[in-house]
Amino acid sequence: MSPAFGAMEVEHYSKGVLLEPFVHQVGGHSCVFRFNDKTICKPLIQREHQFYETLPTEMRKFTPQYEGVVSVRFEEDADGNLCLIAYPLNGDHGNLQNLDNSDCEPKSKLLRWTNKKTMLLENEKIPKEWVRQHRKEEKMKSHKLEEEFEWLKKSEVLYYTVEKKGNVSSQFKHHNPWSMKCHQQQLQRMKENAKHRNQYKFILLENLTSRYEVPCVLDLKMGTRQHGDDASEEKKANQIRKCQQSTSAVIGVRVCGMQVYQAGTGQLMFMNKYHGRKLSVQGFKEALYQFFHNGKYLRRELFESVIKKLTELKSVLEKQESYRFYSSSLLIIYDGKERQEVAVDSDPEDLQDLSEESSDESAGAYAYKPAASTVDVRMIDFAHTTCKYYGEDSVVHEGQDTGYVFGLQNLIHIIKEKR
């Protein structure tokens, strides 16, 4: 998707932000876009928006930071290429100016090329025929990429070898088939509705992957029930069937998507929700093992932090009166980039911090202690969340969300087994 716009369009877009696919989206069906390195955005759903605006203080550390609302519209060039532009809501330009846009390049290749092309034409240093040919070549590349993703999307579990040139993080941006699928579907829906509507509200949220060089992301659908109280009978029956035929009904959690970098082979591994639904409880445990294994060793140094965060979240949710997080997901994120291993002399005092297994596997006079890594645990997707404090819901629930808490309890138990 490489449209070429003229000087007028460049001037027009200077007041907005070009949205790009958020390449670390591994699950869900609502498309997520990159606003800048630290911020993502997604279509505003009133119930989810209400959740973020009324979020209990004790839950905020377990959800993305909410950063406001923007107006989004799409533009189409003569070749049918689409792009989305975010503008300040209701003409409030301070809304975008107050966000950290220092990394928003015209950083998109799209805008970089547009500016370059405009400058060249104005200086008449390059013939227009060259520009047309360049546009044609870019379009051919775009079609080739789309064909590749059509094939990739058919694979429920995909291993993709990262090219050796360049660093790993730079290779990440083109290789997630699920994010591209969601992106294409969202653009198509907006294009079809263009005659009736070409302005949408999107919410801005913290980009949870921004601090990781090579984000490894696990999307877990939580709870024993997925349908909201307002679901149609058909939707309700469909969601109940999915739960009964997956690990959701048995342990209150199932894999909804996964992205893992395997340092041992230099591959990216993707697992989508269709595969996650087919897993047995044992298969779920094996998938969890895959997520924490980098192809060389199990990232055991992450377990204590994950367990601690999950346990704290469980305690917080047990105290939330009336909330139901139907169809909500839980993300576990860590950095797949290999840390510098620290050689530790095999003197007993130096080895006491190492696990028993690490000590047994060490050879010669040295053992290796992995450098400290950070891991994040966050709840996302609240389109079907309900609570008695919302006021307008016809069904009012009492007490904690036992299905979600049940899933957390089992997840904690399974990870503890693998320590």
N, C-alpha and C positions, 0 to 999 in steps of 0.2 A: 504494500500500500504506500505508493510514493507519489502523491499528486503534486503538481507544480502550479503554484498560484502566482498571480501578478503582484505588482506593487501595492495595489489597493487592498488586496486580501492580506498581505503582510502587515499593512498598517492596521487593518481591522483586527487581526489576531493579536496585535501587540497589547490589546486590552484584556485578553483572556489567556488561558493556559491550555495548551494542547494536551489532551489525555491520550495515554498509550496503554497497551495491555499490561496488566500486572502479572508478570511471568511466574510468580511464585504461588499463584492460586492453584491448589491441588484438588479442591472439591467444591461442592455447591453448584447451583445452576444460575444464580444471579452473577452477572459479570462484574468483576472488580477492575478498576483502572488505576494506573499510576498517575498521581497528580504531581508529585515530586519525590525525591528520594525518601523523605520522611513521612509522606502522606499519601494515602490511597483514597479513592472515592467509589461509591456504588450507588445505584438508583435508590432514591428515598422511598422507603415503605413506612407509612405513617406509624404503625405499631412499633417498628424497630426504632424509629426516630423518637417516639415517646419514651421508649425504654432508656435510651441514652440520656435523654434530658431529665429523667426522674430517677436515675440510677442511685441506689443506696451507696453511701460513702465507702462502706467496707468491701463492696464488690468492685470498686474502680480499678484496683490493682490487678484484677483478673479479667479485664476487658480492655479493648483498644481505647485510647483516649479519643473522645469525640471532639471534633474541631470545627463544627459548623455545617452550613449548607451552601451550595453553589447552584447556579443555573447552568444547564448543559444543553447545547444544541449541536446538530451535526451539519457539516457542509459537504457538498459533493462536487467534484470537478467534472470537466467535460468527458472524462474517461470512465466516470462512474465510481471513482475511488472515494471512500468516505473517511472523514475524521471527525472527532468530537472535540469541542472547545468548551471549557468551563469559564463562565463569566461571574462577576459578583452578583449576588442576589439583589434584585430590586434596585440595581444601579448603585449599590453601596460598594464603591471601589476599594474602600478600606478593608472590606472582607477578604479580598485576595492579597492586598498589600501587607496586611498584618501577618500573613503566613510567611514562612521561610521559603521563598522561591529562588534562593540563590543558586540552586542546582538545576533549575528548569531551563536550560540552555537557550535558547531556542534550541536546546539540547536535543531535541528530537532531530533525527536525521532528516525528517520531513521538513522542518523549518530551516535547518541549516542549509539544505540544498535549495530551498525556495529563495532564501536571502542571497545565496551565491548566484543563482540563476538571474535574479532581478538585477543585481549589480553588473553582471556581465553584459546583459542586454542593454542596459543603460549606457555602458561604455562602448558598446558595439565592437567588442574585441572577439566575440565568438558568434558565428552565423546562427540564425534561427534554426536552420536545418539541423545543426549539431544538437541544439536543445531538444528538438522533436525526436531525434534519434536516441538521445539520452533518456528521454521520458519513455520511449518504446522499450528500451533495454530494461529500465527499472520495472516497468509493468510486467515484462516477461519473467523477471526474477520473482516478482510478487506472485504470479500465477504458479510458478514452479514450487514456491514455498507453500502455497495453499494446497497443491496436490500432495506434497509430502505430508502435510498435517492430516489430510483426509486419510492417508494410510496409517499414520501414527495413532489416530483416534480409534482405530479398530482394535488396537492392542490394549488389553486390560492391564497387562504388566509389560513394561517396556524397558529395555536396557539400551542406553544410547552412549556410545563411546565419545568422549570429549576429545576434540582435536588437541594435539600436543602444543601447537603454537598458541601463544597468548596465555593469560592466566585463566584459572578455572572460572572465576566469577564473571569474566567477560564473555565466556562461552554460554553461561547459564541463560542469557536473555532470549535465546531463540529456540529453546529445546523443550518447553513444557507444553505438551499437546492439549491438556485440559484447559489451560488458560486461554489458548488460542481458539479452542472450540467455543468457549463461553463468549469470547470477544466477537467472533464472527456472528454468532447467533444474536447477540445484543444489537450489533449494527444492522443486521437484517431486519429485526423487529422494528427498530426505529425508522429504517428506510421505508418499510411498508406502511407505517403510520404517519409518514411525513406530510401527506396532504391534509391530515386532520390536526397534526400536532408536531411541532419541532422545537419544543422547549420542555425540559425536564428538570426536576430538582434532584440533586445528588447530595448525599451526606459525605463529609470529609472525616476520615478516621486515621489514626496513627498507623504507619506502616511497621508492623511488628518484625519484619525481616530486615529492616534497614541497618541494624547494628552487626549483622552477620555477613561475612564475606561470601560464604557459600551456604546459604540457608538450607537445612534439612527440615522438612515440614511434614508433620503427621496431622491429618484432619480426622477427628473421631466424632461420629454422630452419637450423641449421648441420650440416654434414657430408654425406657421400655416402651414408650409411646411417642409417635412422631406427628400425628395429625393434631391440628389446632381445633379449638372448640367451634370455630366457624366453618370447618371443612364440610364440603358436600358429602353425601352418602358414598358417592363413587370414590372421592378422594380419601375418605376415611377408610373404606374397605381396602383400597390400594396400599395405604400406609400400614395398616394392620397386617396385611399379607407380607409386606417387606420385612416387618419386624419379626413375624413368626418364622419366616424362612431364613433369617440371619441370626447373628449372635445377639442382636438387640433384645430379643425376648428372653434369652437365657442369662446373659450377663449384663444387660443394660448398656452396651457399647458395641459399635462396629466401625470398621475402617471405612472412611469416606474418601480418602485420597492420601497419597504419600509421595514425597520427593526426597530422594537420598543420594548423596554423592558417595561413591565407593572408591576410596583412595587406592585400594589394592589393585583395582583393574582400570582405574581412570574412567569409570562409567557413571552415568546418571541413571538411577532407577526410578521409574514412575509406576504407581499403582493407582487405578481409578476406582470409583465407587462401585462399579459393576462387579469387579473382582472381590471387593470388600464384602459385598452382600453374600457371596457364595461361600465365604470362609466358615468353617466349623470353629468351635471354641479352640481346638488345638491349632487350627489354621490361623486364628487370630493371634495366638501366642507366638507362632512362628513369624507372623508379619511384624509383630512388635519387636521380635529379636532382629529381624532384617533392618528395621528402622534404626536400631541402636548399633548395628554392626557396620563398620566402614570397609569391609572387604579384607581387613587385616586382623582386626580384633574387635571385641565387644566394648563399646564405650561405657564401661562400668562406672567411670568417674562421674557420669551424669546422673546416675540412678538416685543417689541420696537427695540431690537437689530437686529432681522430679517428684520423688515421693513426698518430700517436705512441702512443696507447693500444692500438690494434689490433696494432701491431708489438710492443709490450711484452707483450701477452697471448699473441701467437703464440710469443714467446720462452719464456714461462712454460710453456705447454702442451707445447712441444717437449721439455721436461725432465721432464714427468710420466710416470713409468713405469707402464704397465698401465691407466691410466684410459681409459675409452671413454664419451663424452658423447652417447649415442644419444638422439635426439629432443629434445636440449637447444636452447634458443634464445639468441640474443644480442640485447640491447637497446641501441639508440643513442638517447639522449635529449638534447634541448636546449630552450631557452625560445623559444617563438614570439612572445613579446611584443616589439614593436619597441623597439630600443635607440635612445637619443638619438644621432643622427649628429653627429659633430664636424666643423665646417668647418675646413679646413686651407688656409692661404694657399698659393698655387701656387708659392711660392719653391722652387727645386730641393731645398734642404735639408729643407724641411718635407714634401715629397712623396716622399722616398726610401722611406718606409715603406709607401706605397700600392702596390698591384699595378699592373702595366702597363695592365691593362684599365681599372681605376678611373681612372687618369690620363687615358686616351684618352677616357673617357666624361664626364669632368668638363667643366662649361661655365663660361665666364667665368673669373674669377680664383680660383674655389674648386673644391676636390674634397672628397669626403666620405668620411671614414674611419669604418667601423662601430665602435661601442664594443665592448670585449672581452666575449665571451660564454663561458659554460662549457658543456661537453658531457660526457656520461657514457657509458661503455661497460661493460656488465655481462652476465655469463652468468646465465641463469635456467633453471628446470625440469630437475630431476635425477632424475625418477622412474625412468628407465631407465639411469642411470649405473652402471657396473660398474668394479671395480678388484680386483686380486688381494689387496689388504689387507683386503677385506671378509670373506674367509675362506669363506663359504658358497656362493659361486658355482661352478657346475659347469664353466663356461668361463672360462679364465684367459687374458688377452691380455698380450702383451709389447710393450714400446716405447710410442711416442707414438700418439695418436689421429690418424692421418694424414688421415682424411677431414675432420675438423674443421680441422686445420691447413691443409689444401688450400683449404677455404672461406675461411679468414682471408686466406690469401695472395692469392686472387683478389679478395676484397673490397678489400683494400689497393690492389691494382693498379688496380681500377676507379675508386676514389676519387681516386687520384693522376692518372688520366687527365682528371679533371674540374677539377683545380686551375687 
